[in-house]
């Protein structure tokens, strides 16, 4: 009987302990359960941080596989509210981890087992650029794979048919740029009436690019009762309009705003002469490690990349004039380390995450301080150190001084020329220069270096006007570039194979050659006034009559002895 009483007493005590609320969250519950079983439960204390925020265990494992174990400040601040379904306004500088701050709640709240209907996504993520959309897709892939969700990335510059077919099958998470999304909505390929979660990433960048009217049109098509999250580096006036119009009682969280510089980042301003600018850039880019060089214009990025290749530094460019496949190829070459130098415009200053970028060089100072901070944010990411250099020519000194004052940066200022020891201190390591051919092959391995000369086509002349054919026809008059070949036919292409009509038909050419040759006709040249013999086999082309002069032509036929404007007399003493 005593043993039964003891059993009941211990059972009641265990039940009472289990019924008491855990004072310290899930970790305390695990400790208690381990104490009762006398077998300690070993949990990773780093991953428990995400667990305390409410992230599902399966998603925590996916993050650990990518080496992400500690939430960033913006993630720790926003995840409890976003996982609860509240509207969130998060502000954080570039590289603060905003992507997973909204990708985790999007995936966690869609794991309810409901399938996506055709053309009707369940979650929408808007991104300003193609590169940022692709970066978000890359971060979403492991989370969506664990949760069993489908996803699609939509942007312009590529064929829309694969995107339309994928939407017809049903997509859970849609990552899109505003322009292509509106196009597909207008075609009826996408319906946003079933969207429950809407995320706007880099909202301030969308405002700078003029995308806010398109964003408003998109948000008007989403349900008003759905959850909406807006993440931005700064809260400008245009972003504030979106917040007031579309977010319902949002919870605002700010961590590491764009105005706060990174402590692990060293800023330097180098005064250079224009003649030494390219040589100094080549010296810095030839140092070990990955380097991003920023320019203001697309033409400047393309030109500087070519100059670095000529100096033996493998470099690729990234700007808006490149096709999507070229942008993807160049960015992948920089990601993989095949090329250590990327010359880019501000298109790479947002959302492009590349590991281990040690040096950021502003070859052209940006126009505003926000662009400077976003550019510089490509280095010193995830707690690592980085160096930022700004090259300043004498005419840019006052502009850069105002820029640094607005960015609240106190840089180290020095002057340098090509080959100075200061460059080695800023970018240490042995310089590696290749031959121009080797640098070209390293940057573009699939691009042929030597273009073979184009061989003329057999059986006729070129289709383009002005290219001489094998049979001697030419579509343009001779302007002193060499002796002119005798013309055959009206346009030079029907009977001789050249000119506009193109010729090149074997049967017609043979038939024209078999025609009886007409006697040489002496015709006076309208330019020089000298008599010139012109051979016309078979007459004027297909017929034997000369071409009729169009009445719309105001210039009459040149007559002997009558001067032409700017040409002088057409014949000696007005006679042939």
Helices and strands as residue ranges (DSSP letters): H 2-19, H 26-37, H 47-53, H 57-65, H 73-83, E 88-91, H 98-110, E 123-126, H 130-147, E 151-154, H 161-169, E 173-176, H 178-186, E 197-201, H 203-209, H 212-220, E 227-232, H 237-246, E 251-254, E 265-271, G 274-276, H 277-285, E 290-294, H 298-310, E 315-318, H 324-336, E 341-344, G 346-348, E 357-362, H 369-376, E 386-392, G 394-396, H 397-407, E 412-415, H 421-426, H 436-443, H 506-513, E 521-524, E 531-534, G 572-574
